Amino acid sequence: MDLTEKSLDIIGSTEYVEIDGRKIPAKIDTGADSSAIWASNITMEEDGVLSFSLFGPKSPYYTGKRLKTTDYTAKSIRSSIGNVQVRYRIKLPITILGKTFETTFTLAERSRNRFPILIGRRTISGIFLVDVSRSVTTQRKLAKSSNLDQELHENPFKFHQKYINNKEA
């Protein structure tokens, strides 16, 4: 697509994605082919109905609401470190910067990820351009980093036990 024909909106490396009326922080990853969303309690009923909850019980975005669908596929996903997982793929309507469209997500266990949603390049291709210098979470990152530095300088040993050895001093 020629960019002179159609002006694309610019998004940052992180954005808020609206799903079911709620704004959820998402990582925009042009290195990832597909998009993924944190899902928990994934079950398959005998009649072929896929059932799951978005996010996990420890997530502030978790409602416990069960989504059910028969409109799904499966895909083999290779992570950046080479691990292969088979995941279900579902479609959900999302809104980014006021643009609403249907997106295909793989259902993933993302409890250890900073962002519960990852938006891959197929989702944004032809709709948005990514400016990696922009981020909706920049201020939070800076504050978090600043707090870590302060904690490190106050008590390096305690800091090491807490964050590096994962033990409370």
Backbone as CSV, one residue per row, in Angstrom:
resi,resn,N_x,N_y,N_z,CA_x,CA_y,CA_z,C_x,C_y,C_z
1,MET,0.845,-1.170,0.000,0.000,0.000,0.000,0.892,1.236,0.000
2,ASP,0.602,2.174,-0.836,1.344,3.429,-0.926,0.839,4.373,0.155
3,LEU,1.750,4.839,1.004,1.348,5.700,2.115,0.809,7.047,1.650
4,THR,1.126,7.444,0.430,0.582,8.702,-0.074,-0.895,8.562,-0.414
5,GLU,-1.360,7.327,-0.686,-2.768,7.096,-1.005,-3.644,7.129,0.234
6,LYS,-3.123,6.653,1.341,-3.925,6.559,2.561,-3.050,6.947,3.750
7,SER,-3.495,7.921,4.488,-2.770,8.343,5.678,-3.107,7.402,6.829
8,LEU,-2.087,6.807,7.422,-2.289,5.873,8.520,-2.081,6.587,9.854
9,ASP,-2.909,6.244,10.843,-2.731,6.778,12.187,-1.464,6.189,12.789
10,ILE,-0.828,6.959,13.657,0.410,6.517,14.294,0.115,6.098,15.721
11,ILE,0.585,4.894,16.075,0.456,4.394,17.441,1.849,4.185,18.014
12,GLY,1.910,4.059,19.323,3.182,3.838,19.992,3.467,2.364,20.207
13,SER,4.549,2.085,20.897,4.933,0.696,21.168,4.019,0.049,22.201
14,THR,3.256,0.870,22.922,2.191,0.381,23.789,0.978,1.278,23.567
15,GLU,-0.183,0.688,23.648,-1.433,1.425,23.460,-2.502,0.788,24.329
16,TYR,-3.560,1.536,24.563,-4.726,0.950,25.215,-5.633,0.392,24.130
17,VAL,-6.062,-0.842,24.330,-6.967,-1.529,23.424,-8.289,-1.668,24.160
18,GLU,-9.358,-1.279,23.505,-10.668,-1.404,24.135,-11.301,-2.715,23.709
19,ILE,-11.657,-3.512,24.713,-12.337,-4.787,24.494,-13.521,-4.828,25.440
20,ASP,-14.689,-5.038,24.893,-15.902,-5.144,25.693,-16.085,-3.928,26.601
21,GLY,-15.764,-2.743,26.068,-15.957,-1.508,26.797,-14.891,-1.170,27.828
22,ARG,-13.848,-2.003,27.945,-12.784,-1.755,28.923,-11.465,-1.492,28.219
23,LYS,-10.703,-0.534,28.740,-9.398,-0.221,28.163,-8.326,-1.061,28.841
24,ILE,-7.600,-1.823,28.021,-6.573,-2.745,28.501,-5.240,-2.350,27.858
25,PRO,-4.158,-2.269,28.621,-2.862,-1.943,28.016,-2.356,-3.102,27.152
26,ALA,-1.796,-2.753,26.003,-1.302,-3.765,25.076,0.077,-3.374,24.560
27,LYS,0.884,-4.386,24.306,2.185,-4.175,23.685,1.996,-4.320,22.183
28,ILE,2.502,-3.348,21.429,2.465,-3.420,19.971,3.810,-4.009,19.551
29,ASP,3.784,-5.163,18.922,5.018,-5.880,18.600,5.072,-6.197,17.107
30,THR,5.791,-5.360,16.354,5.893,-5.581,14.910,6.757,-6.795,14.587
31,GLY,7.461,-7.321,15.575,8.244,-8.544,15.377,7.395,-9.796,15.498
32,ALA,6.222,-9.655,16.065,5.304,-10.789,16.217,4.335,-10.802,15.041
33,ASP,4.138,-11.952,14.468,3.231,-12.088,13.334,1.778,-11.941,13.767
34,SER,1.406,-12.662,14.807,-0.003,-12.668,15.227,-0.175,-11.990,16.581
35,SER,-1.425,-11.787,16.946,-1.771,-11.160,18.215,-2.157,-12.241,19.223
36,ALA,-1.935,-11.938,20.509,-2.260,-12.890,21.569,-2.947,-12.155,22.707
37,ILE,-3.836,-12.863,23.375,-4.532,-12.297,24.531,-4.492,-13.323,25.657
38,TRP,-4.330,-12.831,26.870,-4.281,-13.688,28.045,-5.648,-14.304,28.259
39,ALA,-5.696,-15.625,28.303,-6.928,-16.356,28.569,-6.651,-17.393,29.646
40,SER,-7.650,-17.639,30.470,-7.516,-18.638,31.523,-8.741,-19.545,31.511
41,ASN,-8.641,-20.632,32.255,-9.747,-21.589,32.376,-10.272,-22.016,31.010
42,ILE,-9.360,-22.332,30.105,-9.741,-22.748,28.748,-10.224,-24.199,28.800
43,THR,-11.459,-24.404,28.353,-12.012,-25.754,28.334,-12.708,-26.014,26.998
44,MET,-12.807,-27.292,26.664,-13.511,-27.718,25.454,-14.624,-28.654,25.889
45,GLU,-15.845,-28.303,25.533,-16.984,-29.146,25.864,-17.091,-30.271,24.840
46,GLU,-17.773,-31.323,25.197,-17.894,-32.479,24.304,-18.543,-32.137,22.973
47,ASP,-19.402,-31.107,22.971,-20.076,-30.719,21.729,-19.221,-29.752,20.885
48,GLY,-17.959,-29.535,21.287,-17.052,-28.702,20.506,-17.111,-27.217,20.833
49,VAL,-17.748,-26.844,21.922,-17.806,-25.439,22.321,-16.560,-25.107,23.142
50,LEU,-15.820,-24.107,22.685,-14.626,-23.624,23.380,-15.074,-22.578,24.398
51,SER,-14.614,-22.723,25.626,-15.007,-21.826,26.710,-13.748,-21.320,27.408
52,PHE,-13.732,-20.034,27.757,-12.560,-19.443,28.406,-12.935,-18.123,29.067
53,SER,-12.048,-17.636,29.908,-12.179,-16.312,30.512,-11.020,-15.471,30.018
54,LEU,-11.282,-14.189,29.783,-10.199,-13.291,29.416,-9.430,-12.909,30.674
55,PHE,-8.132,-12.960,30.560,-7.202,-12.629,31.637,-7.270,-13.699,32.726
56,GLY,-6.611,-13.493,33.839,-6.580,-14.485,34.905,-7.049,-13.876,36.210
57,PRO,-7.370,-14.708,37.194,-7.897,-14.215,38.466,-7.024,-13.156,39.148
58,LYS,-5.729,-13.172,38.925,-4.845,-12.188,39.562,-4.729,-10.897,38.755
59,SER,-5.356,-10.846,37.598,-5.298,-9.658,36.747,-6.358,-8.641,37.170
60,PRO,-6.027,-7.350,37.152,-7.046,-6.342,37.451,-8.132,-6.266,36.372
61,TYR,-7.910,-6.911,35.233,-8.864,-6.881,34.121,-9.777,-8.110,34.096
62,TYR,-9.533,-9.037,34.996,-10.309,-10.279,35.066,-11.699,-10.019,35.644
63,THR,-12.719,-10.526,34.961,-14.087,-10.397,35.471,-14.685,-11.755,35.840
64,GLY,-14.068,-12.830,35.375,-14.606,-14.166,35.605,-15.640,-14.570,34.567
65,LYS,-16.046,-13.621,33.723,-17.037,-13.889,32.675,-16.499,-14.969,31.724
66,ARG,-17.357,-15.952,31.432,-16.979,-17.030,30.519,-17.438,-16.683,29.111
67,LEU,-16.529,-16.764,28.178,-16.868,-16.581,26.772,-16.944,-17.967,26.152
68,LYS,-17.910,-18.164,25.266,-18.087,-19.454,24.598,-18.178,-19.208,23.105
69,THR,-17.552,-20.099,22.342,-17.590,-19.959,20.892,-17.398,-21.308,20.214
70,THR,-17.961,-21.396,19.020,-17.677,-22.541,18.151,-16.893,-22.056,16.934
71,ASP,-16.613,-20.763,16.903,-15.859,-20.148,15.801,-14.404,-19.986,16.238
72,TYR,-13.615,-21.030,16.081,-12.217,-21.019,16.491,-11.411,-21.934,15.572
73,THR,-10.112,-21.721,15.583,-9.180,-22.601,14.875,-8.030,-22.870,15.837
74,ALA,-7.054,-23.619,15.385,-5.857,-23.881,16.186,-4.636,-23.499,15.360
75,LYS,-3.595,-23.092,16.052,-2.368,-22.695,15.366,-1.166,-23.087,16.208
76,SER,-0.124,-23.516,15.532,1.140,-23.810,16.186,1.951,-22.513,16.212
77,ILE,2.358,-22.072,17.393,3.068,-20.814,17.575,4.486,-21.100,18.052
78,ARG,5.462,-20.457,17.417,6.855,-20.582,17.848,7.249,-19.281,18.534
79,SER,7.701,-19.388,19.778,8.104,-18.206,20.540,9.451,-17.696,20.037
80,SER,9.831,-16.528,20.527,11.100,-15.926,20.119,12.295,-16.764,20.559
81,ILE,12.108,-17.642,21.555,13.214,-18.509,21.988,13.096,-19.924,21.415
82,GLY,12.143,-20.112,20.501,12.052,-21.376,19.775,11.072,-22.394,20.315
83,ASN,10.416,-22.111,21.435,9.424,-23.048,21.970,8.181,-23.043,21.088
84,VAL,7.593,-24.230,20.908,6.393,-24.355,20.081,5.209,-24.718,20.974
85,GLN,4.102,-24.008,20.770,2.859,-24.249,21.503,1.708,-24.309,20.516
86,VAL,0.737,-25.162,20.794,-0.499,-25.164,20.017,-1.501,-24.319,20.801
87,ARG,-2.089,-23.338,20.117,-3.046,-22.431,20.759,-4.323,-22.341,19.934
88,TYR,-5.423,-22.075,20.629,-6.672,-21.777,19.935,-6.621,-20.344,19.428
89,ARG,-7.278,-20.106,18.283,-7.408,-18.752,17.725,-8.886,-18.393,17.668
90,ILE,-9.171,-17.187,18.159,-10.556,-16.700,18.174,-10.574,-15.277,17.622
91,LYS,-11.745,-14.792,17.293,-11.881,-13.417,16.807,-12.629,-12.594,17.845
92,LEU,-12.120,-11.376,18.073,-12.752,-10.442,18.995,-12.754,-9.057,18.377
93,PRO,-13.824,-8.294,18.584,-13.801,-6.895,18.145,-12.972,-6.072,19.138
94,ILE,-12.084,-5.225,18.621,-11.280,-4.352,19.466,-11.322,-2.937,18.906
95,THR,-10.976,-1.977,19.742,-10.880,-0.588,19.317,-9.514,-0.060,19.730
96,ILE,-8.815,0.522,18.759,-7.541,1.188,19.015,-7.647,2.577,18.402
97,LEU,-7.376,3.599,19.199,-7.461,4.998,18.751,-8.780,5.306,18.043
98,GLY,-9.859,4.777,18.568,-11.172,5.055,18.009,-11.547,4.228,16.789
99,LYS,-10.649,3.379,16.309,-10.955,2.509,15.161,-11.324,1.125,15.676
100,THR,-12.517,0.671,15.321,-12.991,-0.636,15.762,-12.919,-1.618,14.599
101,PHE,-12.380,-2.791,14.877,-12.265,-3.837,13.872,-12.137,-5.189,14.562
102,GLU,-12.415,-6.257,13.816,-12.308,-7.604,14.357,-10.877,-8.090,14.196
103,THR,-10.365,-8.712,15.243,-8.979,-9.177,15.252,-8.925,-10.638,15.657
104,THR,-8.004,-11.366,15.076,-7.764,-12.746,15.465,-6.688,-12.767,16.541
105,PHE,-7.000,-13.417,17.657,-6.070,-13.576,18.771,-5.825,-15.048,19.025
106,THR,-4.600,-15.389,19.419,-4.373,-16.709,19.990,-4.615,-16.565,21.488
107,LEU,-5.155,-17.598,22.093,-5.393,-17.605,23.537,-4.110,-18.086,24.206
108,ALA,-3.528,-17.244,25.047,-2.223,-17.538,25.636,-2.228,-17.323,27.141
109,GLU,-1.337,-18.009,27.803,-1.113,-17.818,29.225,-0.086,-16.682,29.332
110,ARG,-0.533,-15.470,29.674,0.347,-14.296,29.694,0.493,-13.706,31.099
111,SER,0.308,-14.517,32.130,0.381,-14.003,33.500,1.768,-13.458,33.838
112,ARG,2.787,-13.954,33.189,4.149,-13.490,33.472,4.564,-12.326,32.564
113,ASN,3.732,-11.993,31.610,4.038,-10.893,30.703,3.574,-9.578,31.310
114,ARG,4.289,-8.523,30.979,3.919,-7.199,31.494,2.570,-6.745,30.935
115,PHE,2.285,-7.110,29.688,1.039,-6.701,29.037,0.164,-7.921,28.783
116,PRO,-1.113,-7.849,29.145,-2.003,-8.987,28.945,-2.395,-9.206,27.481
117,ILE,-2.112,-8.207,26.634,-2.427,-8.309,25.209,-1.189,-7.958,24.404
118,LEU,-0.943,-8.742,23.377,0.130,-8.451,22.423,-0.519,-8.277,21.055
119,ILE,-0.242,-7.161,20.425,-0.791,-6.890,19.098,0.331,-7.080,18.079
120,GLY,0.159,-8.056,17.199,1.158,-8.362,16.186,0.938,-7.580,14.903
121,ARG,1.889,-7.716,13.992,1.881,-6.898,12.773,0.701,-7.171,11.844
122,ARG,0.177,-8.384,11.824,-0.987,-8.657,10.959,-2.205,-7.844,11.375
123,THR,-2.339,-7.600,12.666,-3.484,-6.832,13.174,-3.412,-5.379,12.746
124,ILE,-2.222,-4.795,12.751,-2.093,-3.355,12.502,-1.714,-3.006,11.074
125,SER,-1.344,-4.001,10.289,-0.897,-3.753,8.915,-1.985,-3.060,8.094
126,GLY,-1.625,-1.953,7.495,-2.549,-1.196,6.665,-3.479,-0.292,7.447
127,ILE,-3.403,-0.326,8.780,-4.277,0.487,9.622,-3.479,1.529,10.401
128,PHE,-2.338,1.089,10.956,-1.516,1.969,11.789,-0.051,1.886,11.398
129,LEU,0.669,2.958,11.687,2.130,2.966,11.665,2.576,3.009,13.116
130,VAL,3.719,2.388,13.419,4.202,2.354,14.793,5.402,3.276,14.944
131,ASP,5.299,4.180,15.905,6.410,5.056,16.286,6.895,4.538,17.633
132,VAL,8.034,3.846,17.641,8.507,3.202,18.862,8.923,4.196,19.944
133,SER,9.066,5.458,19.597,9.404,6.455,20.614,8.172,6.877,21.412
134,ARG,6.991,6.495,20.948,5.741,6.809,21.656,5.269,5.595,22.442
135,SER,4.731,5.857,23.631,4.228,4.776,24.459,3.236,5.346,25.463
136,VAL,2.109,4.690,25.648,1.143,5.175,26.634,1.593,4.850,28.052
137,THR,2.597,4.008,28.203,3.050,3.613,29.544,4.427,4.183,29.882
138,THR,4.927,5.138,29.096,6.264,5.688,29.326,6.422,6.227,30.733
139,GLN,5.485,7.031,31.201,5.606,7.620,32.528,5.634,6.544,33.609
140,ARG,4.819,5.517,33.458,4.807,4.443,34.436,6.136,3.704,34.441
141,LYS,6.712,3.472,33.264,8.012,2.807,33.191,9.076,3.619,33.908
142,LEU,9.086,4.936,33.667,10.083,5.792,34.289,9.924,5.789,35.802
143,ALA,8.700,5.868,36.270,8.456,5.866,37.707,8.909,4.546,38.323
144,LYS,8.601,3.443,37.661,8.982,2.131,38.159,10.501,2.003,38.223
145,SER,11.189,2.430,37.174,12.642,2.381,37.129,13.241,3.249,38.223
146,SER,12.687,4.426,38.402,13.159,5.350,39.429,12.996,4.735,40.817
147,ASN,11.858,4.084,41.067,11.618,3.433,42.350,12.601,2.289,42.578
148,LEU,12.897,1.532,41.532,13.861,0.446,41.652,15.234,0.986,42.017
149,ASP,15.658,2.041,41.347,16.965,2.634,41.643,17.027,3.116,43.083
150,GLN,15.949,3.741,43.542,15.908,4.228,44.915,16.018,3.058,45.891
151,GLU,15.257,1.995,45.619,15.294,0.812,46.481,16.681,0.177,46.476
152,LEU,17.316,0.123,45.307,18.660,-0.438,45.185,19.650,0.346,46.039
153,HIS,19.599,1.663,45.952,20.561,2.499,46.678,20.314,2.504,48.184
154,GLU,19.056,2.333,48.599,18.752,2.313,50.025,19.308,1.074,50.715
155,ASN,19.214,-0.084,50.053,19.700,-1.321,50.660,20.021,-2.330,49.553
156,PRO,21.250,-2.273,49.016,21.619,-3.166,47.906,21.424,-4.650,48.211
157,PHE,21.752,-5.073,49.437,21.613,-6.494,49.779,20.148,-6.927,49.753
158,LYS,19.289,-6.139,50.390,17.859,-6.455,50.409,17.293,-6.452,48.983
159,PHE,17.729,-5.485,48.191,17.311,-5.402,46.793,17.676,-6.693,46.058
160,HIS,18.915,-7.139,46.229,19.395,-8.356,45.557,18.566,-9.573,45.977
161,GLN,18.313,-9.690,47.279,17.528,-10.821,47.764,16.104,-10.798,47.200
162,LYS,15.530,-9.607,47.116,14.146,-9.480,46.666,13.984,-9.711,45.174
163,TYR,14.837,-9.075,44.361,14.641,-9.097,42.917,15.513,-10.098,42.157
164,ILE,16.703,-10.324,42.634,17.615,-11.203,41.897,17.485,-12.646,42.381
165,ASN,17.487,-12.834,43.675,17.326,-14.188,44.240,15.881,-14.543,44.509
166,ASN,14.975,-13.564,44.330,13.543,-13.759,44.572,13.244,-14.255,45.981
167,LYS,13.966,-13.712,46.934,13.726,-14.042,48.329,13.529,-12.746,49.089
168,GLU,12.604,-12.747,50.011,12.429,-11.581,50.874,13.496,-11.623,51.954
169,ALA,14.153,-10.508,52.152,15.208,-10.445,53.184,14.597,-10.307,54.550
